[in-house]
């Protein structure tokens, strides 16, 4: 018999954080597992519980051959839930997937039906526009749409087709509400490499400085975003794919295989056949609610830190975990960041894109490094099988047209992109918790040089991005300054991303000024060289102390010590009241009036900016 893989001892901090999360989550996790256990019925397949009228409705439009299988109520039926649309490059390749999936399912005696579509919006299109204020809430809308798609009780497993910022978190939250169903995620993969990310950033900086016109900027952007697939920088979309891989929800090596390739199609077909094997009709029943446990969540945080992933997951991963009854907070991110080394340099933390990362060894190499250092839980359930996370140290290849997996290369194909645990790019994960009299915030310092990690300067307080742009154009920022953008939290305006500010703040830093950003809004995975204290919680509209700050107050942001402090005498600070915010302009137009209820019930950023789960979950 084959011997079980040997693993080094788990790192003490990883074990301690996991134990802390497990203890914190005991009641909610138990309740969740009881709920999914109760959903497992004695019927051979889910649809067997339906009455004849219900069942006839459920396959009325199915092909005749599929109707035979569906009528017999023995073979598994797979739900396809997709974020396909043909406007967005990341989702356009998904158009071909349903036909591939249905054909592959039939080859193993299963059926598949397109259960439902979910909305997919792009922060790249809506950046700086009013529509961006729907973006964060679209995650929970996607979760609800996923639940609607699965609500027909016709399905024994789920394939979630999606890629980008809110789509994958929303799909997983929705799938976890049907946690008794096996679920595999199936992405589209990154577009081909275009203009380098460094060149793109320089063009944006020059445009912000008024040195280039809109035509020149558009020409440069078209070279960067030029075909089907995900944007190639390591922002939230590609951080999503990393998470699905390291949490065991992809087939191994699925994350960064480009669309339009034979391997991409083979992995999609294999995902359909594999999820059929994981149903209750097979010997390897693997419900998604048991795959996503405390260990998998910790593995996700470790992967985020080791690769320099998106700060958006200090919200999304919290919400995804919460959907499985697991309670995490920023203390957990901070503790793990202190021991998890940075192993990847992918833009904005380096010059390479995700295609170069994949060529250098990709996730298989990173996961092996982390496993061998005891920084990941190896003994997790995954969709790949009983070897746990060790499956994910292998890469998919086509050999004579047949899909198989081979071990990751022994060494990085490019040590400037993927490093080793023994010689990392940084000894820590570069994501830190900041605390002080302005609240709690997170900061990503992976791309911030040590010389810029401590800024003490007068504050300039504004209420929106446009006001900061106008101050920049007037030359009012040509000095040491802590720019403070308030009224950008989830309750105020849906917490839009503010990374359109990056070029102008980078220009100021390049001119030799000490510059930082403090905000109760988001910056996402595109945050870069300028220190940014983001997601400040509580947000100003919820009475957060950031609302006490006034222009001219001295602020100290210290990413090394983990502090965010208004240097105002304590007595004066205690006597101050929060600024009154008028955010009514952010509540109407481009559909924003439809989201009023979500704004009222949303939790704080550290609680996942969730609109589901009620007060008990929001305040936990």
N, C-alpha and C positions, 0 to 999 in steps of 0.2 A: 504494500500500500504506500502511496506517496506520503512523505512526511510533511507535517504542517510547517509553514514558513516560520522562521525564528525572528523575533522582534526584540529590539533593545528595550530596556525598562523605559516606561513612560516618564517624561520630564516631570519633576516635582510640581512645577507651577502649572503645567497643563493638567495634571491630576487634581491639584488643589482647586483650580478654577472650575473644573468639571464637577467636582464634589460640591462646591459652593452652589453651582447652578442647579444641580440635582436636588439639593436640600431646599433651595429657594422655590423650586418648581414642583415640590412633592404633591401638593394638593391639586394644582391645575393639570399636571401631567397625568396623574391618576384618573382624574375626571375625564380627560381626553381619551385615554386608552379604554376606559370603560365605555365611552360613547362609541368608539369605532368597533369595539368587540360586540356591542349591541346591534350594530348595523350588519354583522355577518349572520346571514340566515342559513337555514338548513337546505335551501333550494340548491340545485346543481348550478344554476346560473341566476343572475340577478333578475332577468326578465320573467323567470318562472313564477314570480309572485304576482305578475300582472294578470288581470282578467282578460278574457278573449278579446273584448272590444279594445282594451288598452293595447294589447299585443298587436292586433291587426293594424292599429294606427302606427305602431312603432316600426313596422317594416313594410308599410303599404307601397312605398316607392322603391324598395330594394330590388336589385336584379333577381331574376327567378332562381338562380342557383343559390344565392345568399338566403333567399326566403326559406329554402329547404332546411338549411342549417339553423336559421333563426326560429323556425317553427318547431324543430325537434327539441329545443331547449336543453341541449347538452354541450354544444361547443361554445367557447368564449367569444364574446362580442366586444370589440375594442372601440372606445370612444376617441375620436380625433377632435381635439380642441385647438384651434389655430388662430394666430394673430395675423394671418395673411392680409396684406393689401399690396397693390402694385405701385403705390406712390413712394413708399419707403423702401430704400435699397435693402435694408436688413431683412425685410419680410417678403419682398417680391419673389425670392427663390422658393418660398413655401407653397407656391401655386401647384407645383408638380407633386408634392408629397402625398396628398390623399390617394391618388391613383396607385402610386408605388406601395403605399401601406396596405391598401385593400388587396392588391395582388399578392403581396408577401404574406398577408394573413391567410388568404385562401390556401397557399402552399403548405401551411401547417395545420389546416383544418379549423381555422377560425374565420371570423368575419370582422369587418370594421365599418363603422359609419361615421360620417362627419357630424359630430354631435352639436357643434356650435362654434361661432367665431367670436373673438373678443376684440375690443378696440385696441389700436396700437397707434400712439402718437409719438412724435419725434421731438425731443428737446432741441435737437439741432435746427429744426425748422421753426420752432416756436420761441427760440432763445431771444429774450428781450422783448417779446410780444405779449399781449394780454393772454393769448391762448396758453402760455406757459403756466398760468395760474390754475389750469385744470390738470396739469401734468401729474403732480403727486397724488391727487385724488383719483386719477385714472387707475392707479394700482388697485385700489379697493373696488372700483367699478369692474375691473378685469376679474378680480376674485369673485365678485357676485355673478358676473357673466359666465364664469367657469362653473360655478355651482348650478346656475340655471341649465347649462348644457348637460350636466351630469344628473339632473334631478329626475329624469324620466325612468330611472331604474331599469334601463335597457343594457347596461354596460358592466363588464367584468374587469376591465382595465382601462387605463387612460394613456394616450400619447399627447403630450403638451408640446405644441409647435410654437416657439417664440424665442426671442432673442433679447430685446433691448430693455431700456432702463426700468420701467415699471412693469413691463409685460411678464418677465419671468417671475419676479416676486408675486405679482397678482395671480398668475397661473398656479404657483405653488400654494399660495394661501387658499385658493379655491379648491385645489386638489386635496389639500389636507382636511377640508371640511367633508370630504369623502375618503377619509384616511384608511378605510378598509380596502380600497381599490389599489392594486399595483399601478404605478405610474412611472413612465420614463419620459424624460425631456429630450426633444429633438430640435437642435438649432439649425440655422442656415449656414453659418460660418462667415469669416471675414472676406470683404472684397479684396481685390488685388492691391498691391502696394502702389500708391501714386506719388504725388509730391511728398517729400519728406516732411514729417511733423515739425521739425525745427524750422524749415523754410516757411511753412504755413504760419507758424507763430510769429516769425519775423515780419512777414507781410502784414499780419494783423496789427502788430505793434506800429508799423510804419503808417498804416491807415489810421489808427487811433491818434497818431501824432500829426495827421494832416498831410503827410508826405506822399500818399498815394490816393487816387480817386477810387470811386466805387467800381468802375470798370476793371481796374487792375486787381482789386480785391476779389471780385467775382471770378475773374480768370484764374486766379490762384486757388480759390475754393473749388472750382470745377476740376482742377488737377488733383485735388485731394479726395473729393467725393465724386467718383467717376463711373461706378458700375454697381452691379448687384452685390449684396453682402453687407456685413456690419462695418461700421467705421473702424479703421485699423489702429487707432490709439487705444490705450488701456484705460478706458473710462468705465462707466457703469455697465454698458452692454457687455463688454468683454469680461468684466469682473463677474457678471452674472454667469457666464459660461464657465469660468474658473470655479465658481461655487457649485454649480450643478455637477461638475466633474469631481471635485474633492469631497462632496457630500454624498457621492455614490448614486446620483440620479440620472447620469448619462451612461451610455455604454462607454467603456474606457476609450480615451483618445478622441472623443467626439467634438470637443469644444471648438477647435480652431482649424478644422478641415474646410477648405474653401468651397463655395457653391460652384456648380457646373462641372464637378469632377466625378469620375467613376467611384472614387472612394466615398464621397459625400452621399451618393445615391445608395451605395452598398450599406453604409451605416444606417441610413434611414430605413431601408428594408429590414435590416437585422434588428433594429429597435422594435419594429412591429412584431417580428417573430419571437423576440426575447420576451416582450411583455405578455404575450400569449402563454408563455411557459411559467410566468409568475402568478397566474390566476389560481383560484381555488380548484380549478379543474386539473391542475398539474401538481407535481411533487414538490415544487419550490415556492409555495405561496409566500409572497413578499409584499405586504401592504405598505403603502407609502408612509402611513402614520407610524410604522415601526422603523422604517429607514431613517426618517428624520427624528432622531432622539438627541439626548444631551451631548453624546459623543460626536455625532455628526455636526451639530451646531458648533461645537468647539473646533472641530476640524475646519469648518467654514471660516471661522474667525482667524485661525492660524493661516489658512491659505490666503485670505485677504491681506494679512499683515506681511507674509513672506513675499508676496508679489507686488506690494504697493498699490493695492486695489482701491476702488472708489470709496470715498467717504459717505456716499449715499447709503452704503450698506450698514452704517451705524444707525440708520433708520430701518432699511428694508429687512436686514437679517434679524433685527429685533422683532419686527412684525411677523416674519415667516416663522420664527421660533415660537412666537406667541400663539400662532395658529395651531401649533402642535402641543400647546400647553406648557411650553418651556419659557422661563422668564430669564432674560439676560439684560444687562445694562452696560453703560460705558466703563464702569470699573473693570468689567471682564475684558473688554477690548484693551484697556490700558495695562492691566496686569500681564496679559499674554504678549502685548507689544514689547514689554521689557525683556522678554526672553526669546522671542521669535526673530531670527535674523532676516534681513532683506536679501532675497536671492534673485530677484529679477529687476532688470533695468529696461523698462518699456515706457515709451512716451506717455505721460509727461515726466516720468522719473528718469528717463534716458532718451536717447535718440532713436532707438529701434521701434518698429511697430510689432503687432502681434504675429504677423507672418514671419518676421525674423525670429521672434520668440519661439514659434512653433518649429522653425528650421533648426534652432539651437538645441532642441530637445523637448521643449514644451512642458505641458503639465506632467507627463510621465516622469520626466527627469526631476522636476521640482518635488513631486510627491515622494519619489524614492529618497531624495535627500532628506526630506522632513521625517519620513518614516524611520530611516536609519539613524536619525538623531533623537528619536523618541519624542518628537514634537507633534505627532499625530496619533490618534487612536487607530490602531490597525484592525481591531476586532469589531468592526461595525457591519451592519447589514447594508448591502448595496444591491443594485439591480443586476450586477455582473455575476454574483454567485458567492459561494461559501468561503472564498479566500479573503473576504473583506476588502480593505483598501489596497492590499497588495496587487489586486487585479489592475489597479490604475497606474502601475509602474510599467505598463505595456502599451505599445502603440499599434494602432490598426494599420494593416497593409493589405494590398491585393496581391495574391500570388496565383498567377495563371487564372485570374478572374475570380478567385475565391477569397473571401474576407477571412483574415486571421490576425492574430496579435503576436507581436514580438517584443522582447525586452527593450526598454529604453537604452540609448547609447550609454556606454560606460562613463563618458565624459561629455561636458557641454560642447556643443558645436561652435559656440562663440562665448568665451568667458566674459566678454564685456556685456553680455545680455543675461546669461544665467550663471550664477556663481555657486559655490559650494557652501555648506554650513561651516566648514573649517575656515574658509576665506570669503565671507559674505561682503556685499557692498556696504552693509551697515550691520552692527551687532543687534540692532533692534528693528522693530517693524515700522517705525516712522509714523505711527498713529498714536496720538496722545490725548489724554483728558486734561483740560484746563479748568481750574476752579478758582473762585475768588468772589469778591463782592459784586461782580457783574453776572454771576450765575455759573452754570456748567456749560462747557463747549468742547468740541473736538477740533483737533488740528492735525493736518497731514504734513509731515516735514520731510517726506522721502526726497522731494526735489528742492527743499529749502536748504541753502548752504548754512553751515553752523554760524557764520558771521551775521546772518539775517534772522536768527531764531529768537533773539531778544530785542524787542523794540519798546522804547519808552519815549512817548511824544504826545503833544496835544491832540485832542480828538476833534474831528470834524463830523458832526452828527447830521445825517440827512435821512429822508424818509423813503427814498427810492433811488434806483440806479440812474435815472435821468438826471436827477439833481447832482449826483456825483460827476457824471459826464460834463455837465454844464460848469461845475466848479473847476474841473480839469481844463476845459477850454478857456476859462477866464484866467488861468494861471494861478489859482488859489491853492493848488496842491504842490507847488514847487517849493517844498520844505519837508522837514521831518513831520510825519503826520500819521495818526491812526484814524483811518476812515471807518466810520460807523454807520451802517445802513440798517435802520430799524423798521419795524412794521412789515417784516418779510417772513413771519412764521406761518405755520399751517392755518391757525385760526384767522390771521389777518388777511392773507391773500393766497392761501394755498401753497406757500413756501416755494416760489419759483427759483430756479437756479440763477445765480448771479455771475457766472463765469465770463459774461461779456465784459466784466470789469477787469479781467486779468490783463489784457494788453496795456491799458492805461496805467495800472498800478505797477506793472513790470517796467514800463518806460520810466516811471519815477524812480524806481529802485536802481535801474541802470544808470540814471543820472547822478547817483550817489546819495540819494535821500534814504533815510530810514522810514520804511513804509510798512503798514500792516492793515489788514481788514478785520473788522469785528462785526458780526451780523447774526440775527436770529433766523436768517435765511440759509440757503444751501449754495455750495460751490461745485459739488460733484467731483467725478474722477478727473475732470479737466483742470483742477486746481494745480498750481505750479510753484514758481520760485518765490512768490510773495507769501509771507506767513499770514494765514487766514484762520481766525477763530470763528468757527461756523456752528450753526445749529444751537446758538446760545439759548439755554433753557432755564427757567420758563421764558417763553417769548414775551415781548413787550406788551402785546395785547392781552396777555393773561396775567399781567401785573409783574412781569419779570423786572429785576433791578436794572437791567440795561436801559430801561426807560427813564432812570434817574440821571443818566449821563447828559452833560451839556457840552456844546462846542467850547473848546478851550480847556476842558478838564484834562489833566495829565493822566494818561493810561499806560500801564505797563503790561505787555504781553510777553511772557517768559515761557517759551516752549521747552526749555531745559528743565526748569523747576516745576512746570505744570501749573502756572498761575495766570490769572486774568483779573487785573485789579485796577479800579479807578483810584488814583492816588489823591483822594479827597479826604479831609479830616473826618474822623468817624462821626463826630457830633453833627457836622454839616450834612454828611451823607444820610444819617438816620432821619434828619428833619426834612429831607427832600421828598417830593412826590413824583410819581411817574408822569411822563409826558402824556397828554391826551392825544390819542391817534384818531384821525378820521380816515378810515379805509374804505368808505362807501364806494369810491370810484372803482375799487377792485372787485365789486360784488355784482356788477351788471355788465352785459355785453359779452359776446363770443361764448354764450352759454353759461357764464359764471353765476347767473341768478339761479340756475338749476342745482348748484352745489351749496346753497346756503345751509341746508341741514347738515351736510358733512362738515362744514367749517365750524358749526356750533358744537359738534360732538367729538371732534378730533382730539386725540391725546397729544401730549408734548412730544418733541423730537426724540428725547431719550426713551420714551415709551413706544417708539415706532411710528409716531404720527398716524395712528390707527383710527379708523372710524367704525371698526367692528369690535364686538366683545363687550360693550357696555362700560359703565363706570369702573367696575371692579378691575377689568383689564387695563383700562386707561390709566388708572392711578397706581397700579401695582409696581 
